[in-house]
Amino acid sequence: MKTAALILSIILLPTVCWGQDDDFGQYVREQQADFARYVEETSDDFKAYNDSINREFAQFLAETWPDYKLQKVEPPIKTPQPPAVYRPDTYPTEPLKLPVRDIVPLPDPTVTLPDLPRDEKEDAHEEVTPTPPPSVEEEIKTLFYGTTIGLKKATYSLPRLAGIDERAVSAYWSALSQLPYTDWAIGVQRLRSSLKLNEWGLYLLVNHVFDTYFPGRSASEQTVFAVFTLNQLGYRARIGRAEGQLMPLLAFDCGVSNSAYFEYSGIKYYIVNLDHVNLTSVQSCRMDYGGADRLIRMALTTAPKLQPAITTRTLKTAKGEYTLQYDSNYARLLSTYPCVDFHIYAQAAPSEAFLQSVDNTLRPALQGKSQEAAVNLLLDMIQNGFKYMTDGKQFGYEHWNFPDETMASAYCDCEDRAILFSHLVRHLLGMDVVLIYYPGQHLAAAVHFDNPATRGDYVTVDGKKYLICDPTFIGASLGMAMPDLKSTTVEVVTLK
């Protein structure tokens, strides 16, 4: 019987194709030598440790999986407040201080890349030169959100998943553990580093690798492969079974609002349910994978290094016309996100294409304007430059947009507008912004102005006054809250 080393030498030797120059050959040899030394030094101990865990865990997988009752988070915007139109003759002239129920504390958004080779840990956030590609005949080229990546050809055949019962899953797990999985785990991490992906991007990359090597395989097989790989990398992930298929259950470092979950040993495991099937329970192994204790961090402090697909969009209002750009490849990746906490959207890194177009188009338009006039221009652009539609009508479920997504979408609703507005105010004007959440109904923003005489409806946060700015209140200037919501007790989401 062939050994695992003969079945597969290295499954993945990842590359990103960005072109080469005449001096690239020496760099190629140095990088390949460094990688080979790193694998040789770490792979044996890593695999020996994980092999023992995988053998034990495969036995647990073969035992009967209990049922876990799923809990559902109430969607933050359950009954969306429809857009209002400002009417001067009916709007109160006296500013109102909105009652605040809670100020949502802001977690540390720092993202670090785990388990990088030693020589990469010191400068993980610096520019990463992609690993050079192997020879063409040894490489599979594939597109990951528009970016050509190279994967070394596999020289083995992975058996099929025989079913979704406990013994079939256990046997498949054991088959995966017989392969040199440390090589593909290290390869995926290095490719992730080259692409500057966060940990949600890592999950997408693992699934893309499976699709590339095993096209046409079932979603259940992909689930086992993805959970297996994440567990080897130390992430909390489980295999769930419901509705006649296997589904991944992931543990995030933040709240998720459009996915059901169950809690195990104090950890919430959310179903990654792309079809948004209404589930009430799920079956899963009674044990967690040993040694996997990392939560998947969802912050996006750096935009990934994808091949840009720049698209232009013109926003027209009665007061102006603004031509902006966005990266449709990045927007497609962002569209896979579950509904995470609002602050993650408001603090995520937009694409370089979006930021450059904002600087080129909007910054000159704001030049010389007061803070008040500049904020009102941005409010008008968002209020009147986009068409409104609720997520329920557009998608059939809740989905919140990052700025590039909003630019790419035909429609958007209140949270998309508030998030985009907060990005623009902070990037262009350097002003402090908070999000104003009307529980179950609406999301707006509020801005702190330098001039204490600037008037309008407001909230107070840490002794500072923030004036309401609502991109869904059509025609309303700064300091105007929707009349129907003025008496609502709000929650304030702080931002950095």
C-alpha positions in Angstrom: 0.0 0.0 0.0 1.4 3.4 -0.9 2.3 5.7 1.9 0.8 9.1 2.3 4.0 10.7 1.2 3.9 8.8 -2.0 0.2 9.5 -2.6 0.8 13.2 -2.4 4.1 15.1 -1.9 2.6 18.6 -1.6 -1.0 19.2 -2.4 -0.7 22.9 -2.6 2.2 25.1 -3.5 0.2 28.4 -3.8 1.0 31.2 -6.1 -0.6 34.5 -7.2 0.2 35.5 -10.7 1.3 39.1 -10.9 4.0 39.0 -13.5 7.8 38.5 -13.3 10.9 40.4 -14.2 14.5 39.4 -15.2 15.7 39.3 -11.6 12.9 37.0 -10.5 14.8 33.7 -10.9 17.0 34.2 -7.8 14.0 35.2 -5.7 12.1 32.1 -6.9 14.9 29.8 -5.7 15.3 31.6 -2.4 11.6 31.5 -1.6 11.2 27.9 -2.6 14.2 26.9 -0.4 12.9 28.9 2.6 9.5 27.3 2.2 11.0 23.8 2.0 13.1 24.4 5.1 10.0 25.7 7.0 7.9 22.7 6.0 10.7 20.2 6.9 11.2 21.8 10.3 7.5 22.1 11.3 5.5 19.6 9.3 6.5 16.4 11.1 5.8 17.6 14.6 2.6 19.3 13.5 1.3 16.2 11.7 2.3 13.8 14.5 0.3 15.8 17.0 -2.7 16.3 14.8 -2.7 12.6 13.7 -3.4 11.5 17.2 -6.2 14.0 17.6 -7.7 13.0 14.2 -7.7 9.3 15.1 -9.5 10.0 18.3 -11.9 12.5 16.7 -12.8 10.0 13.9 -14.0 7.6 16.6 -16.2 10.3 18.1 -17.6 11.1 14.7 -18.7 7.5 14.3 -20.9 7.7 17.4 -24.5 8.8 17.3 -24.8 12.6 16.8 -27.2 14.2 19.2 -29.8 16.8 18.2 -29.1 20.4 19.1 -32.0 22.9 19.1 -31.1 26.0 17.1 -31.6 29.5 18.4 -32.3 32.4 16.1 -31.2 35.9 16.7 -33.9 38.5 16.1 -32.9 40.5 13.0 -31.8 44.0 14.1 -34.1 45.5 11.4 -37.2 43.3 11.8 -39.8 45.9 10.7 -37.9 48.4 8.5 -38.9 52.0 8.8 -39.8 53.1 5.2 -38.0 56.2 3.8 -39.4 59.4 5.0 -39.5 62.7 3.0 -38.7 65.9 4.7 -41.6 68.4 4.8 -40.6 71.8 6.2 -44.1 72.8 7.1 -44.6 69.8 9.4 -41.1 69.3 10.8 -40.6 70.6 14.4 -38.1 73.5 14.6 -36.9 72.9 18.2 -34.0 70.3 18.4 -34.7 67.2 20.4 -32.3 65.1 22.4 -33.0 61.4 21.6 -33.1 59.0 24.6 -30.2 56.6 24.6 -30.8 53.0 25.9 -27.2 51.8 25.5 -23.9 52.6 24.0 -22.5 49.5 22.3 -18.8 49.1 23.3 -16.4 48.7 20.4 -14.2 45.5 20.4 -10.6 45.7 19.3 -10.8 45.3 15.5 -7.1 44.3 15.0 -6.6 41.4 12.7 -3.5 39.2 12.8 -2.6 36.4 10.5 -2.1 33.2 12.5 0.4 30.4 11.9 2.6 32.1 9.4 6.1 30.9 8.7 8.6 32.4 11.2 10.2 34.8 8.7 6.8 36.3 7.9 5.5 36.9 11.4 7.3 40.1 11.9 6.0 41.8 8.8 2.6 40.1 8.3 1.0 43.4 7.5 3.7 44.7 5.1 3.5 44.2 1.4 3.8 40.5 0.7 5.5 39.3 -2.5 3.6 36.3 -3.8 5.3 32.9 -3.8 6.6 32.3 -7.3 4.7 29.9 -9.5 5.9 26.3 -10.3 6.5 25.3 -13.8 3.4 25.5 -16.0 3.1 21.8 -16.5 2.9 21.3 -12.7 0.3 24.0 -12.0 -3.4 24.3 -12.0 -4.5 27.9 -12.6 -7.8 29.0 -11.2 -9.6 32.2 -10.6 -10.4 33.2 -7.0 -12.7 36.3 -7.2 -11.1 37.4 -10.4 -7.5 36.7 -9.3 -5.4 34.0 -11.0 -3.9 31.7 -8.4 -1.7 28.7 -9.0 -2.1 25.4 -7.2 0.2 22.5 -7.6 -1.4 19.6 -9.4 -2.7 16.8 -7.0 -1.4 13.3 -7.7 -3.9 11.4 -5.7 -7.6 10.5 -5.7 -9.7 11.4 -2.7 -12.5 8.8 -2.1 -16.1 9.7 -2.3 -18.2 10.4 0.8 -20.3 7.3 1.0 -23.2 9.0 2.9 -24.0 11.5 5.5 -24.4 9.1 8.4 -22.0 9.0 11.3 -19.9 6.1 10.0 -19.6 7.5 6.5 -18.4 10.9 7.9 -16.0 9.2 10.2 -14.5 7.1 7.4 -14.1 10.2 5.2 -12.4 12.1 8.0 -10.0 9.2 8.4 -9.3 9.2 4.7 -8.5 12.9 4.8 -6.2 12.4 7.8 -4.2 9.7 5.8 -3.1 12.4 3.3 -0.3 14.9 4.1 -2.8 17.5 5.1 -0.2 19.6 6.8 1.2 20.5 3.4 -2.1 21.8 2.1 -2.8 23.5 5.4 0.5 25.4 5.2 0.0 26.1 1.5 -3.5 27.6 2.1 -2.0 29.8 4.9 0.7 31.0 2.6 -1.7 31.8 -0.2 -3.9 33.5 2.3 -1.0 35.7 3.3 -0.2 36.6 -0.3 -3.8 37.6 -1.0 -4.0 39.4 2.4 -7.2 37.6 3.2 -8.9 37.8 6.6 -10.2 34.7 8.3 -13.5 34.7 6.5 -11.4 35.0 3.3 -9.5 32.0 4.5 -12.7 30.0 4.8 -13.7 31.0 1.2 -10.2 30.0 0.0 -10.4 26.5 1.6 -13.7 26.0 -0.2 -12.3 27.2 -3.5 -9.4 24.8 -3.2 -11.8 21.9 -2.8 -13.9 23.0 -5.8 -10.7 23.3 -7.9 -9.4 19.8 -7.0 -12.7 18.0 -6.8 -15.2 19.6 -9.2 -18.6 18.2 -9.2 -18.4 16.8 -5.6 -21.3 17.3 -3.2 -21.8 20.1 -0.8 -21.6 17.6 2.0 -18.1 16.5 0.9 -17.0 20.1 0.8 -18.3 20.6 4.3 -16.2 17.8 5.7 -13.1 19.0 3.8 -13.6 22.6 5.0 -14.2 21.7 8.6 -11.3 19.3 8.6 -8.9 21.9 7.2 -10.1 24.6 9.6 -9.7 22.3 12.5 -6.1 21.5 11.5 -5.4 25.2 11.5 -6.8 25.5 15.0 -10.3 27.1 14.2 -13.5 26.1 15.9 -15.7 24.5 13.3 -18.1 21.6 13.3 -20.0 19.4 10.9 -23.7 19.7 11.2 -26.4 17.6 9.6 -29.9 18.8 8.6 -32.3 18.6 5.7 -30.5 15.6 4.3 -27.1 17.2 3.9 -24.0 18.2 5.9 -23.5 21.9 6.7 -20.5 23.8 8.3 -21.0 25.2 11.7 -18.5 28.0 12.4 -17.7 29.9 15.6 -17.2 33.7 15.0 -15.7 36.4 17.2 -18.8 38.6 16.8 -22.5 38.4 16.6 -24.3 37.0 13.5 -27.8 38.0 12.8 -29.0 36.0 9.8 -27.9 32.5 10.9 -29.2 30.1 13.4 -26.9 28.7 16.0 -26.5 26.4 19.0 -24.3 26.9 22.0 -21.8 24.2 23.1 -19.5 24.7 26.1 -20.1 28.5 26.0 -19.3 28.8 22.2 -21.9 29.7 19.6 -21.7 27.7 16.4 -23.5 29.3 13.5 -24.8 27.4 10.5 -23.3 28.6 7.3 -26.6 28.2 5.4 -26.3 29.9 2.0 -29.7 28.8 0.9 -31.2 30.4 4.1 -33.3 27.3 4.8 -35.4 27.7 7.9 -34.0 25.1 10.4 -35.0 24.4 13.9 -32.4 21.8 14.9 -29.2 20.3 13.7 -27.3 17.1 14.5 -23.6 17.2 15.3 -20.9 15.2 17.0 -21.0 15.4 20.8 -17.3 16.5 20.9 -15.4 19.5 19.7 -12.2 18.8 17.7 -9.3 18.8 20.2 -6.9 21.7 20.1 -9.1 23.9 17.9 -9.9 26.9 20.0 -9.6 29.9 17.6 -12.7 31.9 16.7 -13.0 33.1 13.1 -12.3 36.8 13.2 -14.5 38.8 10.8 -12.9 42.3 10.9 -11.7 43.6 7.6 -9.0 46.1 8.4 -7.2 45.6 5.1 -8.7 45.1 1.7 -7.5 41.8 0.1 -4.9 41.8 -2.6 -7.2 40.8 -5.5 -6.9 41.6 -9.2 -9.1 44.7 -9.4 -12.2 44.8 -11.6 -12.9 48.5 -11.6 -16.5 49.5 -12.4 -17.8 53.1 -12.7 -21.1 54.3 -11.4 -22.6 57.8 -11.5 -24.8 59.1 -8.7 -27.2 61.9 -9.8 -29.2 64.2 -7.6 -30.8 67.6 -8.3 -27.8 69.2 -6.6 -25.0 67.4 -8.3 -23.5 64.5 -10.2 -20.8 62.3 -8.8 -18.9 59.6 -10.7 -17.4 57.0 -8.4 -15.7 53.6 -8.9 -15.7 50.3 -7.0 -14.1 46.9 -7.3 -16.6 44.3 -8.4 -14.3 41.4 -7.5 -14.1 42.7 -4.0 -17.8 43.3 -3.9 -18.5 39.7 -4.9 -16.3 38.4 -2.0 -18.0 40.8 0.4 -21.4 39.6 -0.7 -20.7 36.2 0.9 -20.5 37.7 4.4 -23.2 36.8 7.0 -24.8 39.7 8.8 -22.1 40.5 11.4 -22.1 43.4 13.9 -22.7 46.8 12.4 -19.3 48.2 13.5 -17.5 45.7 11.3 -19.1 47.1 8.2 -18.5 50.7 9.3 -14.8 50.0 9.9 -14.0 47.7 7.0 -11.4 48.7 4.5 -13.0 49.7 1.1 -11.3 48.9 -2.1 -8.5 51.1 -3.3 -10.6 51.9 -6.4 -13.4 53.2 -4.3 -11.2 55.3 -2.1 -9.3 56.8 -5.0 -12.5 57.8 -6.8 -13.9 59.3 -3.6 -10.7 61.4 -3.3 -10.8 62.4 -7.0 -14.5 63.2 -7.2 -15.8 64.1 -3.7 -12.9 65.7 -2.1 -12.7 68.6 -4.7 -16.5 69.0 -4.3 -16.1 69.5 -0.6 -13.2 71.8 -0.9 -13.7 75.1 1.0 -17.1 74.1 2.5 -17.9 74.2 6.1 -18.4 71.0 8.0 -22.1 71.5 7.9 -22.3 72.2 4.2 -20.0 69.2 3.5 -22.1 66.8 5.5 -25.3 68.0 3.9 -23.7 67.4 0.4 -22.9 63.8 1.4 -26.4 63.3 2.8 -28.0 64.6 -0.4 -25.8 62.3 -2.6 -26.8 59.2 -0.6 -30.4 60.1 0.0 -31.1 60.8 -3.7 -28.4 59.0 -5.6 -29.5 55.5 -4.6 -32.8 53.6 -5.0 -34.4 52.2 -1.9 -35.5 48.6 -1.4 -35.7 46.5 1.8 -33.6 43.4 2.0 -36.7 41.3 2.3 -37.9 42.4 -1.1 -34.5 42.4 -2.8 -33.1 39.1 -1.3 -35.7 37.4 0.7 -33.5 37.7 3.8 -31.4 40.2 5.7 -28.1 41.3 4.0 -26.0 44.3 4.9 -23.6 46.0 2.5 -20.1 47.1 2.7 -19.4 50.3 0.7 -18.2 48.5 -2.4 -21.3 46.3 -2.3 -23.6 49.4 -2.0 -21.9 50.9 -5.1 -22.4 47.6 -7.0 -26.1 47.2 -5.9 -29.1 48.4 -7.8 -30.9 49.0 -4.5 -30.0 49.6 -0.8 -31.7 50.3 2.4 -31.1 52.1 5.7 -28.2 50.2 7.1 -26.3 50.2 3.8 -26.7 54.0 3.5 -25.7 54.7 7.1 -22.6 52.5 6.8 -21.6 54.2 3.5 -22.2 57.7 4.9 -20.1 56.9 8.0 -17.2 55.8 5.8 -17.4 59.0 3.7 -17.6 61.4 6.6 -14.7 59.8 8.4 -12.5 59.4 5.3 -13.2 62.8 3.7 -13.8 65.1 6.7 -12.1 63.3 9.6 -15.1 63.8 11.8 -16.3 61.6 14.6 -19.3 59.5 13.7 -21.5 57.0 15.5 -24.3 54.8 14.2 -27.8 55.3 15.6 -29.7 52.0 15.9 -33.5 52.3 16.4 -34.1 48.7 17.8 -35.9 46.6 15.2 -36.6 49.4 12.9 -33.9 51.6 11.5 -30.2 52.6 11.3 -28.9 56.1 10.9 -25.8 58.0 11.8 -24.8 60.9 14.0 -21.8 63.3 13.6 -19.9 65.5 16.1 -19.3 69.0 14.8 -16.6 71.3 15.9 -19.0 74.3 16.2 -21.0 73.9 19.4 -23.6 76.2 18.0 -24.6 73.7 15.2 -28.2 72.8 16.0 -30.4 69.8 15.4 -31.7 66.5 16.9 -28.8 64.8 18.8 -27.5 62.2 21.1 -24.8 62.6 23.8 -21.9 60.2 23.9 -19.2 60.6 26.6 -20.2 64.3 27.0 -20.0 65.1 23.3 -23.0 66.1 21.2 -23.6 64.1 18.0 -26.2 65.5 15.5 -28.5 63.0 13.8 -27.7 62.5 10.1 -30.2 60.2 8.3 -29.3 59.1 4.8 -32.8 57.5 4.5 -34.7 60.7 5.5 -35.0 62.1 2.0 -34.3 65.8 1.7 -33.5 66.1 5.4 -30.4 68.0 6.4 -28.1 67.3 9.4 -29.8 67.3 12.8 -33.1 66.0 11.5 -34.4 62.6 12.8 -37.3 60.9 11.2 -40.5 62.3 12.9 -42.0 58.9 13.5 -38.8 57.8 15.4 -38.1 60.9 17.4 -39.4 59.4 20.7 -37.7 56.0 20.1 -35.0 55.1 22.6 -31.9 54.3 20.5 -28.6 52.4 20.9 -25.4 54.1 19.9 -22.7 52.1 18.1 -19.3 53.8 18.5 -16.7 53.7 15.8 -12.9 54.3 15.6 
